Amino acid sequence: MFVVTGDAVAVPRSFVTYAGNVGIKDASPDLAIVASELPCTADGVFTKSLFAGPSVLLCRRHLEEGSARAIVTVSKNANVATGADGERDAAELASLAAGAIGCDAGDVLVASTGVIGRRYPMERLRAHFQIFNMPTTADFPSFARAIMTTDTRPKLASARAGEATVTGVAKGSGMIEPDMATLLGYVFTDAAVPRAALVGMFRRAVDSTFNCLSIDTDTSTSDSVIVLANGAAGPVDSEELERAVHAVCRSLTLQLAADGEGATRVIQVNVRSARDARQAKRVAKAVVNSPLVKCAVHGADPNWGRVVMAIGKCWQDQDIKADQVSVSFGRFEVYPRPLDEADLGRLGEIMSSDMVEIDIRLATGQAEATVWGCDLSSDYVHINADYTT
């Protein structure tokens, strides 16, 4: 499946976007809206955090009937742990956006990302919407920049499915560990697709992409991944559409991994020959989440023993036997065969790549899983030590 990224992404029919500044933190864009001129079939997957924000609670309610028209996003303010006032603020934001778009408030979804414990600056939002005019065209690159927080670059991807376009936008750089993976992800398509089919293909894509991403093992209170399908391009082959949705989600996931806070390298962990998919993902996540593995990758240090250490932490999986496991970096096996100094030098070169691929075979079955993450650098500490200041 051919995927386009960056500013060259295609625009699905009958979608429009807006990006503006309310002044939440600085002069950069902090309010973003995507709206469809047509009603949309919709679905969403959200954080499982016990402190899920008002935006998540509102989206769950508004998606109960499986339809929506628009998503409004506030960046640099999460509006989380703000009590009943925060819930009222989220509902009012949906109403303000609905009035500007010309739809019902129940057709507007809300997403937020940023500092926890601070309410929306409602006076500024109200004043902004008093002079607001919704554009008649779509500028997804500007929209993608407006939802960023600590991201260093926007994340966009698009693919074709017959006459339809699938375009995705995401933000996320830290506090990323599913369920969900601070991650906001939106997928828009002009394909006509029944809701049951859309839900199935979307959730399969999310489970094998966004939910296989981990930057720092911390789960956000605001994670939201949403799909809107307005049908403007008519029906397309469902298998082709699912491939396009998955390809867009996978591209966004890799872009998120590459832009992890302080990241210099992407880590991809493939676990094969596992008992089942859950075991495969559990072992893969143990490796990609290990601070010692991350540090080794950052320094291109050929300390492959940290990988087997991480596998060994999955002590509940008693069917994993150390003498049956194999570990490779790329196609270069490091365990169980012994390595000499030349081998360690070659491994160091492999670990200097922009993407370091670790392949693990468990010999407990036939299932497999792939997860993504990034290295751990001192910049991650600096970014998060100074986040609110």
C-alpha positions in Angstrom: 0.0 0.0 0.0 1.5 3.3 -1.1 1.4 5.9 1.7 2.0 9.6 1.4 3.4 11.6 4.4 4.1 15.2 5.2 2.5 18.2 3.5 1.7 16.2 0.4 -1.1 14.2 2.0 -4.3 13.9 0.1 -7.5 15.5 1.3 -10.7 13.4 1.5 -13.7 14.9 -0.1 -16.0 17.2 1.9 -13.7 17.7 4.9 -12.6 21.2 6.0 -10.1 22.3 8.7 -9.3 25.2 11.0 -6.2 26.1 13.0 -5.9 29.1 15.2 -4.4 30.6 18.4 -6.4 31.3 21.6 -3.4 32.2 23.6 -3.3 29.2 26.0 0.4 29.2 26.4 2.1 31.2 23.6 1.5 32.5 20.1 1.6 29.1 18.4 -1.6 27.4 17.2 -3.6 25.8 20.0 -7.1 25.3 18.6 -7.8 23.0 15.8 -11.0 21.8 14.1 -11.8 19.2 11.4 -15.4 19.2 10.2 -17.2 17.2 7.5 -19.9 18.8 5.3 -21.7 15.5 5.5 -22.7 13.4 8.5 -20.1 10.8 9.3 -20.0 7.2 10.5 -17.6 7.3 13.4 -15.8 5.3 16.0 -13.2 6.0 18.7 -10.8 4.2 21.0 -9.8 6.0 24.2 -7.6 5.8 27.2 -8.3 3.3 30.0 -6.9 5.7 32.6 -8.9 6.0 35.8 -8.3 9.8 35.4 -9.7 10.0 31.9 -10.3 13.6 31.0 -13.7 15.3 30.3 -12.9 15.3 26.6 -12.7 11.5 26.7 -15.9 11.2 28.7 -17.8 13.5 26.3 -16.5 11.6 23.2 -17.7 8.3 24.6 -21.2 9.8 25.1 -21.4 11.5 21.7 -20.2 8.3 19.9 -22.8 6.1 21.4 -24.9 6.4 18.2 -21.9 5.9 16.0 -22.0 9.3 14.2 -20.3 12.7 14.3 -19.5 15.7 12.2 -16.5 17.3 13.7 -13.5 17.1 16.1 -12.3 20.2 18.0 -8.9 19.9 19.7 -7.3 22.1 22.3 -3.5 21.7 22.7 -1.3 22.8 25.6 -4.2 22.2 28.1 -5.5 18.8 29.0 -8.5 19.9 31.1 -8.0 16.8 33.2 -8.6 16.4 37.0 -10.7 19.6 36.9 -13.9 18.1 38.3 -17.4 19.1 37.3 -16.2 22.5 36.1 -14.0 20.8 33.6 -16.8 18.6 32.3 -19.0 21.7 31.8 -16.1 23.4 30.0 -15.8 20.5 27.6 -19.5 20.5 26.9 -19.5 24.3 26.3 -16.5 23.9 23.9 -18.5 21.4 21.9 -21.4 23.8 21.8 -19.3 26.7 20.7 -17.7 24.7 17.9 -21.1 23.3 16.9 -22.5 26.9 16.6 -19.6 27.9 14.3 -19.8 24.8 12.2 -23.6 24.6 11.9 -24.3 21.3 13.5 -25.6 19.8 16.8 -23.3 19.9 19.8 -23.8 16.1 20.0 -22.1 15.8 16.6 -18.9 17.4 17.9 -16.1 15.4 19.5 -13.6 17.1 21.8 -9.9 16.2 22.4 -7.4 17.9 24.6 -3.7 17.5 25.3 -1.3 19.4 27.5 -0.8 20.2 31.2 -3.1 18.3 33.6 -5.0 20.1 36.4 -5.8 23.3 34.5 -9.2 24.3 33.2 -9.7 25.7 29.7 -9.4 29.5 29.5 -13.1 29.7 28.7 -13.2 33.5 28.4 -10.6 33.3 25.6 -12.3 30.5 23.9 -15.7 32.3 24.0 -14.1 35.5 22.6 -12.3 33.5 19.9 -15.5 31.8 18.7 -17.3 35.2 18.5 -15.1 36.2 15.6 -14.7 32.7 14.2 -15.4 31.7 10.6 -15.0 28.1 9.5 -12.9 27.8 6.4 -14.3 26.1 3.3 -11.1 24.2 2.5 -8.9 21.7 4.3 -5.3 22.3 5.3 -4.3 19.1 7.2 -0.6 20.1 7.7 -1.7 23.3 9.5 -4.2 21.3 11.5 -1.5 18.8 12.4 0.8 21.5 13.7 -2.0 23.1 15.8 -2.5 19.9 17.9 1.2 19.5 18.8 2.6 20.0 22.3 6.2 18.7 22.8 6.2 17.2 19.3 9.0 18.5 17.1 7.2 17.9 13.8 3.6 17.2 12.6 2.6 13.6 11.8 0.4 13.0 8.6 -0.2 10.1 6.3 -2.6 9.3 3.5 -3.4 6.3 1.2 -5.9 5.5 -1.5 -8.6 2.8 -1.5 -10.3 2.8 -4.9 -11.9 6.2 -5.4 -11.6 7.0 -1.7 -8.9 8.7 0.3 -7.8 7.8 3.8 -5.9 10.6 5.7 -4.5 10.4 9.2 -3.1 13.0 11.6 -1.5 12.4 15.0 0.3 14.0 17.8 2.3 12.5 20.5 5.9 12.6 21.8 5.9 11.5 25.5 3.5 10.0 28.1 2.9 7.2 25.5 2.1 3.7 26.6 -1.2 2.2 25.5 -4.0 1.7 26.4 -3.9 4.1 24.4 -0.6 5.0 23.2 -0.2 11.8 25.2 -1.5 10.4 21.9 -4.2 11.9 19.7 -4.8 10.2 16.4 -7.5 11.0 13.8 -8.3 9.1 10.6 -10.6 10.7 8.0 -12.0 9.0 4.9 -14.6 9.8 2.2 -15.4 6.1 1.8 -18.9 5.0 2.4 -18.7 2.2 4.9 -21.2 0.6 7.3 -20.5 1.3 10.9 -20.0 -2.3 11.9 -17.4 -2.8 9.1 -15.7 0.5 10.0 -15.5 -0.4 13.7 -14.0 -3.8 12.9 -11.3 -2.6 10.5 -10.5 0.5 12.6 -10.0 -1.3 15.9 -7.9 -4.1 14.3 -5.7 -1.3 12.9 -5.4 0.5 16.2 -4.6 -2.7 18.1 -1.7 -3.6 15.8 -0.3 -0.1 15.4 -1.1 2.7 18.0 -1.5 0.1 20.7 1.9 -1.4 19.9 3.7 1.9 20.6 5.5 2.8 23.8 7.7 5.8 24.4 8.1 5.9 28.2 5.5 3.4 29.7 3.3 6.3 30.9 -0.4 6.2 29.9 -2.0 9.5 29.2 -5.4 10.6 30.6 -6.4 12.0 27.3 -5.5 9.4 24.6 -8.0 9.4 21.8 -8.0 7.8 18.4 -11.0 8.6 16.2 -12.2 7.8 12.7 -14.7 9.7 10.6 -16.1 8.4 7.3 -18.4 10.7 5.4 -19.1 8.6 2.3 -18.6 11.4 -0.2 -16.5 9.0 -2.5 -19.1 6.2 -2.3 -18.5 2.6 -1.4 -15.1 0.9 -2.0 -13.8 -2.7 -1.5 -13.7 -3.3 2.2 -10.5 -5.2 2.2 -8.8 -2.5 0.2 -10.1 0.1 2.6 -8.9 -1.8 5.6 -5.4 -2.1 4.1 -5.4 1.7 3.6 -6.6 2.4 7.1 -4.0 0.1 8.6 -1.2 1.6 6.4 -2.1 5.1 7.5 -2.2 4.1 11.2 1.1 2.2 10.9 2.8 5.2 9.3 1.6 7.5 12.0 2.8 5.1 14.7 6.3 5.0 13.2 6.3 8.8 13.0 5.3 9.0 16.6 8.1 6.6 17.6 10.6 8.6 15.7 9.5 11.8 17.4 9.5 10.4 21.0 10.7 13.0 23.4 14.5 13.2 23.1 14.6 10.2 20.7 17.4 9.7 18.3 16.5 6.1 17.2 13.4 4.0 16.6 13.3 0.6 18.2 11.2 -2.1 16.6 10.8 -5.4 18.5 9.4 -8.5 16.6 8.5 -11.5 18.7 7.8 -14.6 16.8 6.9 -18.3 17.6 4.9 -17.2 20.6 2.1 -19.2 22.3 -0.4 -16.5 21.5 -0.6 -12.9 20.4 -0.8 -11.7 24.0 2.4 -13.4 25.0 4.1 -12.1 21.9 3.1 -8.5 22.7 3.8 -8.8 26.4 7.4 -10.0 25.7 7.9 -7.4 23.0 6.7 -4.6 25.3 9.0 -5.8 28.1 12.0 -5.3 25.8 11.0 -2.0 24.2 10.0 -0.5 27.6 13.3 -1.5 29.3 15.3 1.6 30.3 18.5 -0.4 30.0 17.6 -1.6 26.5 16.7 2.0 25.5 20.0 3.3 26.9 22.0 0.6 25.1 20.3 1.5 21.8 20.9 5.2 22.4 24.6 4.6 22.9 24.9 1.9 20.2 26.3 -0.2 23.0 26.4 -3.9 21.9 25.1 -5.0 25.3 22.6 -7.6 23.9 22.3 -9.2 27.4 19.9 -6.5 28.3 17.4 -7.9 25.8 17.4 -11.4 27.4 17.2 -9.7 30.8 14.0 -8.0 29.7 12.6 -11.3 28.3 13.4 -12.9 31.6 11.2 -10.4 33.5 8.2 -12.1 32.0 8.4 -14.8 34.7 4.7 -15.6 34.5 5.3 -17.2 31.1 6.8 -20.4 32.4 6.6 -22.0 28.9 9.4 -19.7 27.8 12.7 -21.7 28.1 16.0 -19.8 28.0 17.7 -22.6 26.0 15.0 -22.4 23.3 14.9 -18.6 22.8 16.9 -16.9 20.1 17.6 -13.2 19.8 18.8 -11.2 16.7 19.4 -7.6 15.9 18.2 -7.4 12.3 19.4 -10.7 10.9 22.4 -10.8 13.1 22.0 -13.5 15.8 23.4 -12.6 19.2 21.9 -15.4 21.3 22.4 -18.3 21.9 25.6 -18.3 19.8 28.8 -16.9 21.4 30.1 -13.6 20.1 33.7 -12.5 19.7 35.1 -8.9 19.6 34.5 -8.6 15.9 30.9 -9.7 16.3 30.4 -7.1 19.0 31.8 -4.4 16.7 29.4 -5.4 14.0 26.5 -5.3 16.5 27.5 -1.8 17.5 27.3 -0.7 13.9 23.9 -2.3 13.5 22.7 -0.4 16.6 23.9 2.9 15.2 21.1 2.8 12.6 18.1 5.2 12.7 15.9 2.1 13.3 17.2 -0.8 15.5 15.2 -4.0 14.9 15.3 -6.7 17.5 14.0 -10.1 16.5 13.0 -12.6 19.2 11.9 -16.2 18.8 10.3 -17.9 21.8 9.6 -21.4 20.5 6.3 -21.6 22.4 3.9 -21.5 19.5 3.1 -19.8 16.2 1.9 -16.3 17.2 3.8 -13.1 16.7 3.6 -9.3 17.4 5.6 -6.2 16.5 5.9 -3.2 18.8 7.7 0.2 18.4 9.4 2.6 20.7 12.6 4.7 20.9 15.8 5.1 22.7 16.2 7.1 26.0 18.4 10.2 26.0 19.2 12.9 28.5 17.0 15.2 26.5 13.9 13.2 27.6 14.7 14.2 31.2 15.3 17.9 30.3 12.0 18.1 28.4 10.0 16.6 31.2 11.8 18.3 34.1 10.9 21.7 32.6 7.5 20.9 31.0 5.3 23.4 32.8 7.9 26.1 33.0 
